[in-house]
Amino acid sequence: MKQTGVGSIEGRPGRLGGPSVAAVIPAFNEAGTIAEVVGRTLGLVDRTIVVDDGSSDGTLARVEGLGVQTIRHDRNRGKGESLLTGIRAAEEAGFDYVVTLDADGQHPPECIPQLVAAADPRVIVLGSRTASDDAIPLVRYSANQTANFFISWAAGHWMSDTQCGFRVYPAGLFRQVRLRRARASGFVLESEVLIEACRAGYSVTAVPVPALYDSVLQRPSHFRPLRDTTATVGMVTWKILTWGLFPQGLLRAQRQRLMIGQPGRP
């Protein structure tokens, strides 16, 4: 694993007048979009960290000279490991919060201030695309709703968009929760951390963000509805069974869902 750009970072923790924030952008063959995403992120956070997960298309070359920290995996390890690599780097540098967003352009960096404004040392902030459900492809929407139900059950806390990777994590969170399943799939990692964080006493809040798909994506999504939903549901089912079906979690999550309402298409 190779790091570059650390010494050239101009930002220092807290330079924006509030908590110090680092953005972590995992990237695998994102040469077409990475420079624009990074350019729109700079100035909204104290440091931007790009983790190149073994790309073969010159992804890192597109961000040279932009003043970002870069870390490169010598081979493709999956989104989950890329996220962990970037988050560890941010924690070691002393940042208070870590924003994670995708390199393909579907997470608008301009929403970072709204997510950070909701941040708290004991809260995970999720970007929630439920206000623009109609923009989500039907297969993806159905997979997301299935994951929302099971993950919220296991967490005992209703979450409206568990599959959105546009998030704010408090520093140190990943050192305090135990992730027992395979980490190669970012979708499984990002789902499991929500469950384990809630069981460790953290809470989860949502901030509306737009759903951007066909209008921005320049390559097929890395998300595979059947494979990734099956893996996520399998992980969650294992936990629920281990905890004796956790009926109190199901009841609490569904009660919260009814209280806040759940917009969306039929």
C-alpha positions in Angstrom: 0.0 0.0 0.0 1.4 3.3 -1.1 0.6 6.8 0.2 1.4 10.1 -1.5 0.4 13.7 -1.1 0.4 13.7 2.8 3.0 16.4 3.0 1.3 18.6 0.5 -2.0 18.9 2.3 -2.7 22.6 3.1 -5.7 22.0 5.3 -5.3 21.4 9.0 -7.9 20.1 11.5 -10.5 22.7 12.3 -9.6 25.2 9.6 -13.2 25.6 8.7 -14.1 27.0 12.2 -15.8 23.8 13.4 -15.1 20.2 14.0 -12.3 18.8 11.8 -13.5 16.8 8.9 -11.8 14.5 6.4 -13.5 13.1 3.2 -12.6 9.6 2.2 -13.3 8.7 -1.5 -12.7 5.0 -2.4 -12.1 4.7 -6.1 -11.7 1.7 -8.5 -11.3 2.6 -12.2 -13.0 6.0 -11.8 -10.7 8.0 -14.1 -13.7 9.6 -15.8 -15.2 11.2 -12.7 -12.7 11.3 -9.9 -11.2 14.7 -10.7 -14.5 16.4 -10.8 -15.7 14.8 -7.5 -12.4 15.7 -5.8 -12.6 19.3 -7.1 -16.1 19.8 -5.8 -15.1 18.3 -2.4 -12.0 20.5 -1.8 -12.9 23.5 0.3 -15.8 21.7 2.0 -13.6 19.6 4.3 -10.2 19.9 5.9 -8.6 17.0 4.0 -9.6 14.8 1.1 -8.3 11.3 1.0 -8.5 9.2 -2.2 -8.0 5.5 -1.8 -7.2 3.9 -5.2 -8.3 0.2 -5.0 -5.9 -1.2 -7.6 -7.2 0.8 -10.5 -5.9 0.1 -14.0 -7.2 3.2 -15.8 -4.9 5.9 -14.3 -7.4 7.0 -11.7 -4.7 8.5 -9.4 -3.1 10.4 -12.3 -6.3 12.5 -12.6 -5.9 13.9 -9.1 -2.2 14.7 -9.2 -1.6 18.3 -8.1 -5.0 18.8 -6.6 -3.7 18.8 -3.0 -5.3 15.5 -1.9 -3.8 12.6 0.1 -3.7 9.5 -1.9 -3.4 5.9 -0.9 -3.1 3.0 -3.4 -3.8 -0.6 -2.9 -1.5 -2.8 -4.9 -4.5 -5.0 -5.9 -8.2 -4.7 -5.8 -9.4 -5.4 -2.3 -13.0 -4.3 -2.5 -14.8 -1.1 -1.4 -15.0 -2.3 2.2 -11.2 -2.5 2.6 -10.8 0.8 0.8 -13.2 2.5 3.2 -11.3 1.1 6.2 -8.0 2.2 4.8 -9.1 5.7 4.3 -11.0 6.0 7.6 -7.9 4.7 9.5 -5.8 7.3 7.8 -8.2 10.0 8.8 -8.4 8.8 12.4 -4.6 8.6 12.7 -4.4 12.2 11.4 -6.6 13.3 14.3 -9.8 14.3 12.5 -13.1 14.5 14.4 -15.3 13.2 11.6 -15.0 11.3 8.4 -17.3 11.9 5.4 -17.5 9.0 2.9 -18.7 9.4 -0.6 -18.4 7.5 -3.9 -16.1 8.5 -6.7 -18.6 8.0 -9.5 -20.5 11.2 -8.9 -23.7 9.9 -7.5 -23.1 11.6 -4.1 -23.1 15.4 -4.6 -20.2 16.9 -2.5 -22.3 20.1 -2.2 -24.4 18.2 0.4 -21.4 17.7 2.7 -22.1 20.8 4.9 -25.7 19.6 5.6 -24.4 16.2 6.6 -21.6 17.6 8.8 -24.1 20.0 10.5 -26.0 17.0 11.8 -22.8 15.3 13.1 -22.3 14.3 16.7 -19.7 12.1 18.5 -22.3 9.4 19.1 -24.2 9.6 15.8 -23.8 8.3 12.3 -25.3 10.6 9.7 -26.8 8.9 6.6 -27.6 10.6 3.4 -31.2 9.5 2.6 -32.5 9.5 -1.0 -36.1 8.7 0.0 -37.3 12.2 -1.0 -36.4 11.3 -4.6 -37.3 7.6 -4.7 -38.6 7.9 -8.3 -35.1 8.6 -9.5 -33.9 5.2 -8.2 -34.0 2.3 -10.6 -36.8 -0.1 -9.6 -34.5 -3.1 -9.1 -32.2 -1.1 -6.9 -35.2 0.5 -5.0 -36.6 -3.0 -4.2 -33.2 -4.2 -3.0 -32.8 -1.1 -0.9 -36.2 -1.5 0.7 -35.4 -5.2 1.6 -32.1 -4.2 3.1 -33.7 -1.4 5.1 -36.2 -3.7 6.7 -33.7 -6.3 7.8 -30.9 -3.9 8.9 -33.3 -1.8 10.9 -34.7 -4.9 12.5 -31.2 -6.1 13.6 -30.2 -2.6 14.7 -33.4 -1.9 16.6 -33.5 1.5 14.9 -35.4 2.5 11.8 -33.2 3.7 8.9 -34.7 4.9 5.7 -31.7 4.4 3.4 -29.2 1.9 4.7 -27.6 1.4 1.3 -26.4 5.0 0.8 -22.7 5.3 1.3 -22.8 9.1 1.6 -22.2 9.3 5.4 -20.5 11.0 8.3 -18.8 8.8 10.8 -17.5 10.1 14.2 -13.8 9.3 14.6 -13.0 6.2 16.5 -16.3 4.4 15.6 -14.6 1.6 13.7 -12.3 0.9 16.6 -15.3 0.5 19.0 -17.5 -1.8 17.0 -16.8 -5.4 16.1 -17.3 -6.3 12.4 -17.5 -10.1 12.2 -18.3 -10.7 8.6 -16.2 -10.5 5.4 -15.2 -6.9 4.6 -14.4 -7.2 0.9 -17.9 -6.1 -0.1 -18.4 -2.5 0.9 -22.2 -3.0 0.9 -21.9 -5.6 3.6 -19.4 -3.6 5.6 -21.5 -0.4 5.4 -24.6 -2.4 6.5 -22.9 -4.2 9.4 -21.4 -1.1 10.9 -24.9 0.4 11.2 -26.1 -2.6 13.2 -23.1 -2.9 15.4 -22.9 0.9 16.1 -26.6 0.9 17.3 -25.9 -2.0 19.6 -22.8 -0.1 20.9 -25.0 2.8 21.9 -24.6 5.0 18.8 -27.7 6.4 17.0 -28.3 7.1 13.3 -29.9 10.2 11.8 -30.8 10.9 8.2 -30.2 14.0 6.0 -32.0 14.2 2.6 -29.8 14.0 -0.4 -30.7 13.7 -4.1 -30.7 10.3 -5.9 -28.4 10.6 -8.9 -28.0 7.6 -11.2 -28.4 7.7 -15.0 -27.7 11.5 -15.2 -24.2 11.1 -13.7 -22.9 7.5 -13.9 -20.4 6.9 -16.6 -20.0 3.2 -16.0 -22.3 0.4 -14.7 -22.8 0.5 -10.9 -20.6 -1.8 -8.8 -23.7 -2.7 -6.9 -25.1 -6.1 -8.0 -28.7 -6.3 -6.6 -28.9 -10.1 -6.3 -25.4 -10.8 -5.0 -25.0 -7.8 -2.7 -28.6 -7.9 -1.3 -28.2 -11.7 -0.7 -24.9 -11.1 1.1 -26.3 -8.3 3.2 -29.5 -10.2 4.1 -27.4 -13.3 5.0 -25.2 -11.3 7.3 -28.2 -9.7 9.0 -30.2 -12.9 9.3 -27.2 -14.6 11.0 -27.1 -11.8 13.5 -30.9 -11.9 14.1 -30.9 -15.7 14.6 -27.9 -15.4 16.9 -29.8 -12.9 19.0 -32.9 -15.1 19.4 -34.8 -13.4 16.5 -34.4 -10.0 18.4 -38.2 -9.3 18.4 -37.8 -6.1 20.4 -35.5 -4.7 17.7 -38.2 -5.4 15.0 -40.9 -3.9 17.1 -38.9 -0.8 18.0 -37.7 -0.2 14.4 -41.2 -0.6 12.9 -42.7 1.7 15.6 -40.2 4.4 14.7 -41.0 3.9 11.0 -44.7 4.5 11.7 -44.0 7.5 13.8 -41.9 9.3 11.2 -43.7 8.0 8.2 -42.0 6.5 5.1 -42.4 8.3 1.8 -41.9 6.3 -1.3 -43.5 4.8 -4.4 -45.7 1.7 -4.1 
